[in-house]
Amino acid sequence: RFVWTYVNTAIALGSAPKQSVRDRLNEVVSARLKSNSGAKEVLQGKTKTTYVLLSAPWNVLCYYAEEISLRVPLQVVTTPISNWSEKILEKLHIPNIMAQDVPNLPPDYYTCQFHTNKLERFLGHENKDTFFKTTQRHQILYEILARTPYGSLTRGEVGIGRLVSENVLTAAFPLHEGPSEMPKTPVDPQSLNMRQILHHYWARWACWRKYQPLDHIREYFGEKIALYFAWLGFYTGWLLPAAVVGFIIFLFGIWLMVTDVAAEELCSSGDAFVMCPLCNICSYWNLSSICYTYKAGLLFDNGGTVFFSIFMSLWAVTFLEYWKRTSSILSHRWDCSEFEEIEERPRPEFTALAPMTVRNPVTGAEEPYFPETQRLSRTLTGNMVIILMIAIVLIFLIAIILYRTILSIIIYRSQNAGRIASLTGSMLNLLVILLLSRLYTYLAQILTRWEMHRTQTKYENAFILKVFIFQFVNFYSSPVYIAFFKGRFVGYPGNYNTLLGIRNEDCGASGCLIELAQELLVIMVGKQVISNIQEFVLPKLKTWWHRRKLKPAPSQEVIDEPDRQPELSPWEANYQLLVCEGLFDEYLEMVLQFGFITIFVAACPLAPLFALINNWVEVRLDAQKFVCEYRRPVVERAQDIGIWLTILKFISYLAVISNAFLIAFTSDFLPRLYYRYTTGSMRGYIDFTLSAAPANFTQSHMTCRYRGLRDDKGQPTQDYYHLLAIRLSFVIIFEHVVLLIGRIIDWMVPDIPEEVEIKIKREHYMAKEALAENQVRQNILYYH
């Protein structure tokens, strides 16, 4: 097996399925080994690995820089860079403990597209070694490799991407700029390489309260990865006020536990409220037995949750609006504000499997083509599979509902039978969710490849939508059931509704909101803990195993001196790192978390606090992976976070509707408000919420009670219809008011700040001036 490496970029060559390709590569490798020009051989057990260094001369760099429209500096921007939190702390005269002095800050430039004939107008053109940044050289070299044909053009045998996908080459990646560990002896921070700076000032756990060095991240990893970390840091910062308000609401719930009149009435009721059996074989029970559970429910179901739901709905809209502003600032600072993707090349899998070619009407070149009718039929088939998988999720949900009901019947003699059944059901549901997530992500990859999307962008968008739709149903189906369906179709004593012969599941006497809070905490926090453990442990285990497999054979020096560790070359050390798998999993985890803290926040005010703690950990885990454990990915430019922003907007609108229905139909807020308004106090509220069972239900003179606003015949009372009208009115008013305020915020907050617009105009002016002055010089030379 051979491994090719070019300057700052490595390519690994495996067993070639095409003999002709392998023969040509062998010839190149042999020639380089004989001339000792950029080729190295390493023996790893019985496997020989060859590394070949490639580089591009100055004229090639200039040609492709102009071809792919790279932007180069015209002038340094002298305006200091600051962020919103720095400005607020400065106005309040509070010391900024989040600031840190990171060495070698990349300067901000006014830039324009590179043109070879205007080279002398660009800043730093005198030094050809530093004029193009390292990441720009990566882009140029990878562009050359991606365009180079190695076989028949009509069969799409072009580019390194297809060679890697067909296992002709095993990898292609840029090299890291030296080690990530700090030198053992004290050195000047300015002399550190960029990887050491990122590790010391960003990826360490000690930096948890410091600003992320976004410009350094962009300089080293490119705009796409830097935008992800910028968004993650921005989102984490905005979680802080949400977590503080949520914690205050939680403290308000604790105060209510002690002072609530209805809770005291229930706890002191003794045998006054004899409740109907919870199952066919269960016995009567006293409502006072759930005193502590009822009080615990007040932690999550109180008047403060209404305010918090409104707050979080507006928080989500405002967060997205200000992120768009921040995104526009960063995209301009990073020269992506006018970034338009060049015509994308067909994906390697598409070119390999496309059954025919057609002439491109723009370029006139023959390109692989897949008939639209066949693609449509494949897409429809893929959608049917998605529907089938969603049906499987719902089947598992029904199974868990039955499990909770049956378990509560089996252990009905236990005082906490309902709580035990609910908690174990939540943990079982989390296990099912994680298993189905793995299965469906793998299935979605197969389906998306089978649908034959021509470009990588279309492939990624289709894949993201498939996985998000499934994960949305997978993660949120159980909370949605508890919030909006559980306890709605139970019936009443003597006329209970059943599912498969088992009585429909009812909410506990303390209401469904506390069960929803429990479900959210188990699923959200449980998933976060498991994901963080996986992100911390799995990369280290994979790296150890990968290095063990690629461990070079011991040399004679090592045999003679067993204590001496062999020193690996940079390309060997980088090849032993893990392949960067992209940002999909990172974005998906955060977007699902965003859904939990907005769609169901009325049930759990502590959700933003748990999300904040998780994200502080997440930033450092992701930073360590990219700096220390992943091969350096090829730089990709990006203007924003792409389709994820559209998904976040969808979730924010859904959150408004969800919270309106949660407060109206699941919470006790409106019944309490209605009762206080009609009677003037909360005395007798417990008795108001309970109805007496019909006479034909009880077998003795004893009368039992159940939750509901029904008369002695089981029919809804007048209070039921009054409350229903109030609930529907609340939903309409809540939704319209919050969405209207959100629209006003959208209108008041421009997507592009005024100072950025001025900078963009200044940059355009400078680019025109550079072109005009250069034209004048050409005319003078011409006339002389």
C-alpha positions in Angstrom: 0.0 0.0 0.0 1.3 3.5 -0.8 0.7 6.8 0.9 1.1 10.0 -1.1 1.9 13.2 0.6 2.3 16.7 -0.9 3.5 19.8 0.9 0.9 20.4 3.7 -1.3 17.8 2.1 -1.2 14.0 2.3 -2.7 11.4 0.0 -2.9 7.8 1.0 -2.9 5.1 -1.8 -4.4 1.7 -1.1 -4.9 -1.4 -3.3 -6.0 0.0 -6.7 -9.0 -1.7 -8.3 -7.8 -0.3 -11.6 -4.5 -1.8 -12.6 -3.6 1.0 -15.0 -4.1 3.7 -12.4 -2.0 1.7 -9.9 0.8 1.2 -12.5 1.0 4.9 -13.3 1.1 5.8 -9.6 3.8 3.2 -9.1 5.9 4.8 -11.8 5.6 8.2 -10.2 6.5 6.8 -6.8 9.5 4.9 -8.2 10.8 8.0 -10.0 10.5 10.1 -6.9 12.2 7.5 -4.7 15.1 7.2 -7.1 15.5 11.0 -7.3 14.9 11.4 -3.6 12.5 14.3 -4.4 9.6 14.3 -2.0 9.1 10.5 -1.6 9.5 8.5 1.6 9.0 4.8 2.4 7.9 3.5 5.8 7.6 -0.2 6.7 4.5 -0.9 8.9 4.7 -4.5 9.8 4.4 -6.3 6.5 3.0 -3.3 4.8 5.1 -0.7 3.0 3.8 2.8 2.9 5.2 5.4 0.6 4.7 9.2 1.2 5.1 11.5 -1.8 5.5 15.3 -1.3 3.9 17.6 -3.8 4.2 21.3 -4.2 2.9 24.0 -6.6 5.2 26.6 -8.1 4.4 30.3 -7.9 3.0 30.6 -11.4 0.6 27.7 -10.8 -0.5 29.3 -7.5 -1.2 32.6 -9.3 -3.1 30.9 -12.1 -5.4 28.9 -9.9 -5.8 31.7 -7.4 -7.3 33.8 -10.2 -9.3 30.8 -11.5 -11.0 30.1 -8.2 -11.4 33.8 -7.3 -9.3 33.9 -4.1 -9.4 37.2 -2.3 -6.1 38.8 -1.3 -5.3 41.9 0.9 -5.3 45.5 -0.3 -4.9 47.3 3.0 -5.0 46.6 6.7 -8.3 47.5 8.5 -7.4 49.7 11.5 -10.8 49.5 13.2 -10.5 47.5 16.4 -12.5 44.3 16.6 -15.0 43.9 19.5 -18.1 42.0 20.4 -21.4 42.8 22.1 -20.5 41.4 25.5 -17.2 43.5 25.5 -19.2 46.6 24.7 -21.8 46.0 27.5 -19.1 45.2 30.1 -17.2 48.3 29.1 -20.3 50.5 29.4 -21.0 49.0 32.9 -17.3 49.5 33.9 -17.0 45.8 34.8 -13.7 43.9 34.2 -13.9 41.5 31.3 -12.7 38.2 32.7 -13.5 36.5 29.3 -10.9 38.4 27.4 -7.4 37.0 26.7 -4.4 38.1 24.8 -3.9 35.5 22.1 -0.6 35.9 20.2 -0.2 36.3 16.4 -3.7 37.7 15.8 -4.3 37.5 12.1 -4.8 41.0 10.8 -8.1 42.1 9.2 -7.7 43.3 5.6 -9.7 45.1 2.9 -9.5 42.6 0.1 -10.5 42.0 -3.5 -10.3 39.1 -6.0 -6.8 38.2 -7.1 -5.6 39.2 -10.6 -2.1 38.4 -11.7 -1.7 41.6 -13.8 -2.4 43.7 -10.7 0.0 41.8 -8.4 2.0 44.9 -7.4 -1.2 46.5 -6.0 -1.7 43.8 -3.4 -0.3 44.0 0.1 2.8 41.7 0.7 3.3 40.9 -3.0 7.1 41.2 -2.5 7.3 37.9 -0.6 6.1 35.0 -2.7 6.5 32.6 0.2 3.9 34.3 2.4 1.7 36.1 -0.1 -0.8 33.2 -0.2 -1.9 31.9 3.2 -1.4 28.3 4.0 -5.1 27.6 3.8 -5.2 29.3 0.4 -2.4 27.0 -0.8 -4.4 24.0 0.5 -7.4 25.2 -1.6 -5.3 25.6 -4.7 -3.5 22.3 -4.4 -6.8 20.4 -3.7 -8.5 22.2 -6.6 -5.8 20.9 -8.9 -6.1 17.3 -7.6 -9.9 17.5 -7.8 -9.8 18.6 -11.4 -7.1 16.3 -12.7 -8.4 13.4 -14.9 -6.8 10.0 -14.4 -8.8 8.0 -16.9 -11.8 8.3 -19.2 -13.5 11.7 -19.0 -16.7 10.2 -20.4 -16.8 7.8 -17.5 -16.2 10.7 -15.0 -12.7 9.4 -14.0 -11.6 12.7 -12.7 -10.3 14.0 -9.4 -8.9 12.7 -6.2 -12.4 12.5 -4.6 -13.3 9.6 -6.8 -10.0 7.9 -6.2 -10.5 8.0 -2.5 -14.1 6.8 -2.8 -13.0 3.8 -4.9 -10.2 3.0 -2.4 -7.5 3.7 -4.9 -6.3 6.3 -2.4 -7.0 5.9 1.3 -6.9 9.5 2.3 -6.3 13.1 1.3 -5.7 15.8 3.9 -3.5 18.8 4.7 -0.8 18.4 7.3 -1.0 20.2 10.7 1.5 23.0 11.2 3.7 21.2 13.8 2.8 19.6 17.1 0.0 20.8 19.4 1.9 20.4 22.6 3.6 23.4 24.1 7.4 23.4 24.3 8.9 22.0 27.5 11.0 25.2 27.9 9.5 28.7 28.2 9.4 30.4 24.8 8.1 33.7 23.4 4.4 33.2 22.7 4.9 34.9 19.3 7.1 32.1 18.2 4.4 29.4 18.7 2.8 27.8 15.7 -0.9 28.3 15.1 -1.7 24.7 16.3 0.0 25.3 19.6 -1.8 28.6 20.0 -5.2 27.0 19.3 -4.4 24.2 21.8 -3.1 26.5 24.6 -5.6 29.4 24.2 -8.7 27.5 23.0 -8.8 23.7 23.4 -7.7 23.5 27.0 -10.3 23.1 29.7 -8.8 26.0 31.6 -10.1 28.3 28.7 -13.8 27.5 29.5 -14.6 31.1 30.4 -12.6 32.8 27.7 -13.6 34.1 24.3 -12.8 31.8 21.4 -10.0 33.0 19.1 -12.3 32.9 16.1 -9.9 34.7 13.7 -7.2 32.1 14.6 -9.6 29.3 14.0 -10.5 30.7 10.6 -6.9 31.2 9.8 -6.1 27.5 10.5 -9.3 25.6 9.6 -11.1 27.9 7.2 -14.4 29.7 7.2 -16.8 26.7 7.4 -15.4 25.3 10.6 -14.8 28.8 12.1 -18.5 29.7 11.5 -19.6 26.5 13.3 -17.6 27.5 16.4 -18.7 31.1 16.1 -22.3 29.9 16.1 -21.8 27.5 19.0 -20.1 30.2 21.1 -22.8 32.7 20.2 -25.6 30.3 21.1 -23.8 29.4 24.4 -23.5 33.1 25.3 -27.2 33.7 24.6 -28.1 30.7 26.8 -26.7 32.5 29.8 -29.6 35.0 30.3 -32.1 32.2 29.5 -30.5 29.9 32.1 -30.6 32.8 34.7 -34.3 33.6 34.1 -35.2 29.8 34.1 -33.4 29.3 37.4 -35.3 32.3 38.9 -38.6 30.7 37.7 -37.5 27.5 39.4 -36.8 29.3 42.7 -40.3 30.8 42.4 -41.7 27.3 42.0 -39.9 26.3 45.3 -41.5 29.3 47.0 -44.9 28.2 45.7 -44.3 24.6 47.1 -44.3 26.2 50.6 -47.0 28.8 50.2 -49.6 27.3 47.7 -53.1 27.2 49.2 -54.3 24.3 47.0 -51.2 22.2 47.9 -51.8 22.7 51.6 -55.4 21.8 51.2 -54.5 18.6 49.4 -51.9 17.6 52.0 -54.2 18.2 54.9 -57.3 16.5 53.3 -56.7 13.1 55.0 -59.5 10.7 53.9 -61.7 13.5 52.4 -60.9 12.6 48.8 -61.1 8.9 48.1 -60.0 8.3 44.5 -61.2 5.7 42.0 -58.9 2.7 41.3 -56.2 3.4 38.7 -56.7 -0.1 37.1 -59.2 -2.9 37.1 -57.5 -4.8 39.9 -56.3 -1.8 41.8 -57.9 -0.5 45.0 -59.2 2.8 46.2 -56.7 5.4 47.4 -56.5 8.7 49.1 -55.6 11.8 47.2 -53.5 13.1 50.2 -51.0 10.2 49.5 -49.6 12.2 46.6 -48.9 15.3 48.7 -45.1 15.5 47.9 -45.6 14.6 44.3 -48.2 17.4 43.9 -45.9 19.9 45.5 -43.1 18.8 43.2 -45.3 19.5 40.3 -45.5 23.1 41.3 -41.8 23.4 40.5 -42.7 23.1 36.9 -46.3 24.1 36.7 -46.9 27.6 38.0 -47.7 31.1 36.8 -44.0 31.8 36.2 -43.9 29.3 33.3 -46.2 31.5 31.3 -43.8 34.4 31.5 -40.9 32.1 30.8 -42.6 30.6 27.7 -43.2 34.1 26.3 -39.6 35.0 27.2 -38.1 32.0 25.5 -40.2 32.4 22.4 -39.0 36.0 22.0 -35.5 34.9 23.0 -35.4 32.4 20.1 -36.5 35.0 17.6 -34.1 37.6 18.9 -31.2 35.1 19.1 -31.7 34.2 15.4 -32.0 37.8 14.3 -28.8 38.8 16.1 -27.0 35.7 14.9 -27.8 36.8 11.3 -26.1 40.2 12.2 -23.1 38.4 13.7 -22.9 36.1 10.7 -22.9 39.0 8.3 -20.1 40.7 10.3 -18.0 37.5 10.3 -18.6 36.7 6.7 -17.4 40.2 5.7 -14.4 40.1 8.0 -13.5 36.7 6.5 -14.1 37.7 2.9 -17.2 35.6 2.4 -19.9 38.3 2.3 -20.0 38.1 -1.5 -19.0 34.5 -1.7 -20.9 32.7 -4.5 -20.1 29.0 -4.9 -18.5 28.3 -8.2 -20.1 25.7 -10.5 -19.8 22.5 -8.4 -18.2 19.5 -9.8 -20.3 16.3 -9.9 -19.8 14.1 -6.8 -17.4 11.2 -7.4 -20.1 8.6 -6.6 -22.4 10.4 -9.2 -19.8 10.3 -11.9 -19.0 6.7 -11.2 -22.6 5.5 -11.3 -24.2 7.8 -13.8 -25.4 5.7 -16.7 -24.9 8.3 -19.5 -23.3 11.7 -20.3 -24.7 14.9 -21.8 -23.2 18.1 -23.1 -23.2 20.9 -20.6 -24.9 23.9 -22.3 -22.7 26.4 -20.5 -19.2 24.8 -20.8 -19.9 22.6 -23.7 -18.1 19.7 -21.9 -19.4 16.2 -21.7 -20.7 15.5 -18.1 -22.2 12.5 -16.4 -26.0 12.6 -16.3 -28.7 10.7 -14.4 -32.2 10.8 -15.9 -34.6 13.0 -13.8 -37.5 10.4 -14.0 -35.3 7.7 -12.4 -34.1 10.2 -9.7 -37.7 11.2 -9.0 -38.7 7.5 -8.5 -35.7 6.9 -6.2 -36.6 10.0 -4.2 -40.2 8.9 -3.8 -39.0 5.5 -2.7 -36.6 7.1 -0.2 -39.5 9.1 1.2 -41.6 5.9 1.6 -38.7 4.5 3.6 -38.7 7.6 5.8 -42.4 7.2 6.4 -41.8 3.5 7.3 -39.1 4.4 9.8 -41.3 7.1 11.4 -44.1 4.4 11.7 -41.5 2.2 13.5 -40.8 5.0 15.9 -44.5 5.4 16.7 -44.8 1.6 17.2 -42.0 1.7 19.7 -43.8 4.7 21.4 -47.0 2.6 21.7 -44.9 -0.3 23.1 -43.4 2.0 25.8 -46.9 3.3 26.6 -48.1 -0.2 27.1 -45.0 -1.0 29.1 -45.7 1.8 31.5 -49.3 0.9 31.9 -48.6 -2.9 32.5 -45.8 -2.2 34.9 -47.9 0.2 37.0 -50.6 -2.5 37.2 -48.0 -5.2 38.2 -46.6 -3.0 41.0 -49.8 -1.2 41.8 -49.4 -2.0 45.5 -46.3 0.2 45.6 -46.9 3.7 46.7 -44.8 5.1 43.8 -46.0 2.7 41.1 -46.8 5.4 38.6 -43.5 7.3 39.2 -41.4 4.1 38.9 -43.2 3.1 35.7 -42.8 6.6 34.2 -39.1 6.9 35.1 -38.1 3.4 33.8 -40.2 4.1 30.7 -38.3 7.3 30.1 -34.9 5.6 30.4 -36.1 2.8 28.1 -37.3 5.4 25.6 -33.9 7.1 25.6 -32.2 3.7 24.9 -34.6 3.1 21.9 -34.0 6.6 20.6 -30.2 6.2 20.6 -30.4 2.8 18.9 -32.8 4.0 16.2 -30.7 7.2 15.6 -27.7 5.0 14.8 -29.7 2.8 12.5 -31.5 5.6 10.7 -28.4 7.7 10.1 -26.7 4.8 8.4 -29.9 4.1 6.4 -30.2 7.8 5.4 -26.6 7.7 4.0 -27.5 4.7 1.9 -30.8 6.3 0.7 -29.2 9.7 -0.1 -26.4 8.0 -2.1 -28.9 5.9 -3.9 -30.9 9.0 -4.9 -28.0 10.1 -7.1 -27.7 13.8 -6.2 -25.3 15.5 -8.6 -23.5 17.9 -6.3 -22.2 17.7 -2.8 -24.4 20.6 -1.6 -27.6 18.9 -2.9 -26.4 15.6 -1.3 -25.7 17.3 2.1 -29.0 19.2 2.1 -31.0 16.0 1.3 -29.2 14.0 3.9 -29.6 16.7 6.6 -33.4 17.0 5.9 -33.8 13.2 6.0 -32.0 12.8 9.3 -33.6 15.9 10.9 -37.1 14.8 10.0 -36.5 11.4 11.5 -34.7 12.6 14.6 -37.4 15.2 15.1 -40.0 12.4 15.4 -37.6 10.1 17.2 -36.7 12.5 20.0 -39.9 14.6 20.3 -42.6 11.9 19.8 -42.6 10.9 23.5 -42.6 14.4 24.9 -45.4 15.4 22.4 -47.5 12.4 23.5 -47.1 13.3 27.2 -47.7 17.0 26.6 -50.7 16.8 24.3 -52.3 13.3 24.2 -51.7 11.5 27.5 -54.8 11.6 29.7 -57.0 13.1 27.0 -58.7 9.9 25.9 -59.1 8.1 29.3 -62.9 8.3 29.7 -64.4 8.2 33.1 -65.4 5.5 35.7 -67.7 3.0 34.1 -66.8 4.1 30.6 -63.0 3.8 30.3 -61.4 3.8 26.8 -58.9 1.0 26.1 -55.9 0.2 23.9 -55.4 -3.5 23.1 -57.7 -4.3 26.0 -55.7 -2.1 28.5 -57.1 1.1 29.9 -55.6 4.2 28.3 -52.8 5.8 30.2 -53.8 8.7 32.4 -51.7 11.6 33.9 -50.8 11.4 37.5 -52.9 13.2 40.0 -50.3 16.0 40.0 -50.7 16.5 36.3 -48.8 15.7 33.1 -46.4 18.6 33.2 -44.2 17.1 35.9 -44.1 13.9 33.8 -43.1 16.0 30.8 -40.4 17.7 32.7 -39.1 14.3 33.8 -39.2 13.0 30.2 -37.3 16.1 29.0 -34.6 15.8 31.6 -34.0 12.1 31.0 -33.9 12.4 27.2 -32.1 15.8 26.9 -29.6 15.5 29.8 -29.2 11.7 29.3 -28.4 12.2 25.6 -26.0 15.0 26.4 -24.1 13.0 29.0 -23.8 9.9 26.7 -22.8 12.1 23.8 -20.1 13.9 25.8 -18.7 10.6 27.1 -18.6 9.2 23.6 -16.9 12.4 22.3 -14.3 12.2 25.0 -13.6 8.5 25.1 -14.2 7.2 21.5 -11.7 9.5 19.7 -9.0 8.5 22.1 -9.7 4.8 21.7 -9.9 5.1 17.9 -6.7 7.1 17.8 -4.9 4.5 20.0 -6.1 1.6 17.8 -5.3 3.5 14.6 -1.8 4.2 15.7 -1.3 0.7 16.9 -2.3 -0.6 13.4 0.0 1.9 11.7 3.0 1.5 14.1 6.2 1.3 12.0 8.4 -1.8 12.1 11.2 -1.3 14.7 14.5 -0.1 13.2 17.9 -1.4 14.1 18.5 1.6 16.3 15.4 0.9 18.3 16.3 -2.8 18.6 19.7 -1.8 20.0 18.2 0.8 22.3 14.8 -0.4 23.5 14.2 2.7 25.7 14.5 5.0 22.7 11.2 6.0 21.1 11.3 6.3 17.3 10.6 9.8 16.1 7.7 10.0 13.5 7.9 12.3 10.5 5.0 14.9 10.3 3.3 13.0 7.5 3.4 9.7 9.5 2.1 11.4 12.6 -0.7 13.1 10.7 -1.7 9.9 8.9 -2.1 8.2 12.3 -4.8 10.8 13.3 -8.5 10.2 12.7 -10.4 11.4 9.6 -12.4 14.5 10.2 -16.0 13.4 9.7 -17.4 16.9 9.1 -19.8 19.1 11.2 -23.1 17.3 10.6 -23.2 15.5 13.9 -22.1 18.6 15.8 -24.8 20.8 14.3 -27.5 18.1 14.7 -26.8 17.7 18.4 -27.1 21.4 19.0 -30.2 21.9 16.8 -32.0 19.1 18.7 -31.0 20.7 22.0 -32.4 24.0 20.7 -35.7 22.3 20.1 -35.8 20.9 23.6 -35.2 24.3 25.3 -37.8 26.1 23.1 -40.6 23.7 22.1 -41.1 22.3 25.6 -39.6 25.0 27.8 -42.9 25.6 29.6 -42.5 22.2 31.3 -38.9 22.6 32.4 -37.4 26.0 33.2 -34.1 24.4 34.0 -33.6 23.1 30.5 -31.6 26.2 29.3 -29.3 25.8 32.4 -28.5 22.2 31.5 -28.0 23.2 27.9 -25.5 25.9 29.0 -23.5 23.5 31.1 -23.4 21.0 28.2 -22.3 23.6 25.7 -19.4 24.8 27.8 -18.2 21.2 27.7 -19.1 20.7 24.0 -16.9 23.7 22.9 -13.8 22.3 24.5 -14.5 18.7 23.4 -14.9 19.8 19.8 -11.9 22.0 19.9 -9.7 19.2 21.2 -10.9 16.9 18.5 -10.1 19.3 15.7 -6.8 20.4 17.1 -5.3 17.2 18.5 -7.2 14.1 17.3 -8.4 14.8 13.7 -6.4 15.1 10.5 -6.5 18.7 9.3 -9.5 19.0 6.9 -9.3 20.7 3.6 -10.4 24.3 3.9 -14.0 25.0 2.8 -15.4 28.5 2.4 -18.9 29.3 3.7 -21.0 32.4 4.0 -23.3 31.2 6.8 -24.4 28.0 8.6 -26.5 27.0 5.6 -29.7 25.0 5.8 -29.4 24.7 9.6 -30.5 28.3 10.0 -33.8 27.5 8.1 -34.3 24.5 10.5 -33.7 26.8 13.5 -36.3 29.3 12.3 -38.8 26.4 11.8 -38.2 25.3 15.4 -38.6 28.8 16.8 -42.0 29.2 15.1 -43.1 25.8 16.2 -42.0 26.6 19.8 -44.5 29.5 20.0 -47.5 27.2 19.0 -46.2 24.4 21.3 -45.9 26.6 24.4 -49.3 28.1 23.8 -51.0 24.7 23.8 -48.8 23.5 26.7 -49.9 26.4 28.9 -53.5 26.2 27.7 -54.2 22.4 27.8 -51.5 20.7 29.8 -50.7 23.2 32.6 -53.0 24.0 35.5 -52.4 27.7 35.1 -55.7 28.6 33.3 -57.9 26.4 35.5 -56.3 28.0 38.6 -56.8 31.5 37.1 -60.4 30.7 36.2 -61.2 29.4 39.7 -59.6 32.3 41.4 -61.5 34.7 39.2 -64.9 33.0 39.8 -64.5 32.4 43.6 -62.1 35.1 44.7 -59.6 32.6 46.4 -58.0 29.2 45.9 -59.9 27.6 48.8 -61.7 24.5 47.5 -59.7 24.3 44.3 -58.9 20.6 44.7 -62.6 19.8 45.2 -63.3 21.8 42.0 -61.0 19.7 39.9 -62.5 16.4 41.0 -65.7 14.8 39.9 -67.7 12.0 41.5 -67.9 8.6 39.8 -71.3 7.6 38.4 -73.5 5.7 40.8 -73.4 2.5 38.7 -69.6 2.4 38.9 -69.2 1.8 42.6 -70.2 -1.6 44.1 -70.8 -0.2 47.6 -72.1 2.9 49.3 -68.6 4.5 48.9 -68.3 7.3 46.3 -64.9 7.8 44.6 -63.5 10.8 42.8 -61.5 11.3 39.6 -59.9 14.2 37.8 -62.3 16.0 35.4 -65.0 18.5 35.1 -68.0 16.1 34.7 -71.4 15.7 36.4 -72.7 12.5 38.1 -73.6 11.0 34.7 -70.1 11.6 33.2 -71.1 14.5 31.0 -68.9 17.7 30.8 -70.1 20.5 33.0 -70.6 24.1 32.1 -67.2 24.9 33.7 -65.6 22.5 31.3 -66.9 24.5 28.3 -66.0 27.8 29.8 -62.5 26.6 30.4 -62.3 25.2 26.8 -63.3 28.6 25.4 -60.7 30.3 27.6 -58.0 27.8 26.5 -58.7 28.3 22.8 -58.7 32.1 23.2 -55.4 31.9 25.1 -53.8 29.9 22.3 -54.9 32.4 19.7 -53.9 35.5 21.7 -50.6 34.0 22.9 -49.6 33.0 19.4 -50.6 36.3 17.7 -48.9 38.5 20.4 -45.6 36.6 20.4 -45.4 36.3 16.7 -46.2 40.0 16.3 -43.5 41.0 18.7 -41.2 38.6 16.9 -42.0 40.4 13.6 -41.3 43.7 15.2 -37.9 42.5 16.5 -37.2 41.2 13.0 -38.0 44.6 11.5 -36.0 46.5 14.1 -32.9 44.4 13.9 -31.3 44.8 10.4 -29.6 41.6 9.1 -26.5 43.6 8.1 -25.2 46.3 10.6 -24.6 49.8 9.2 -20.9 49.7 9.9 -20.5 46.5 7.9 -22.4 48.1 4.9 -19.9 51.0 5.1 -17.0 48.6 5.1 -18.3 46.7 2.1 -18.7 50.0 0.2 -15.2 51.1 1.2 -13.8 47.8 0.0 -15.6 48.1 -3.4 -14.2 51.6 -3.7 -10.7 50.5 -2.9 -10.9 47.6 -5.4 -12.0 50.1 -8.2 -9.2 52.5 -7.3 -6.7 49.7 -7.5 -8.0 48.7 -10.9 -8.1 52.3 -12.2 -4.5 53.1 -11.1 -3.2 49.9 -12.6 -5.0 50.8 -15.9 -3.3 54.3 -15.9 0.1 52.7 -15.4 -0.5 50.3 -18.3 -1.5 53.2 -20.6 1.7 55.1 -19.6 3.9 52.1 -20.4 2.0 51.6 -23.6 2.5 55.2 -24.9 6.2 55.2 -23.8 
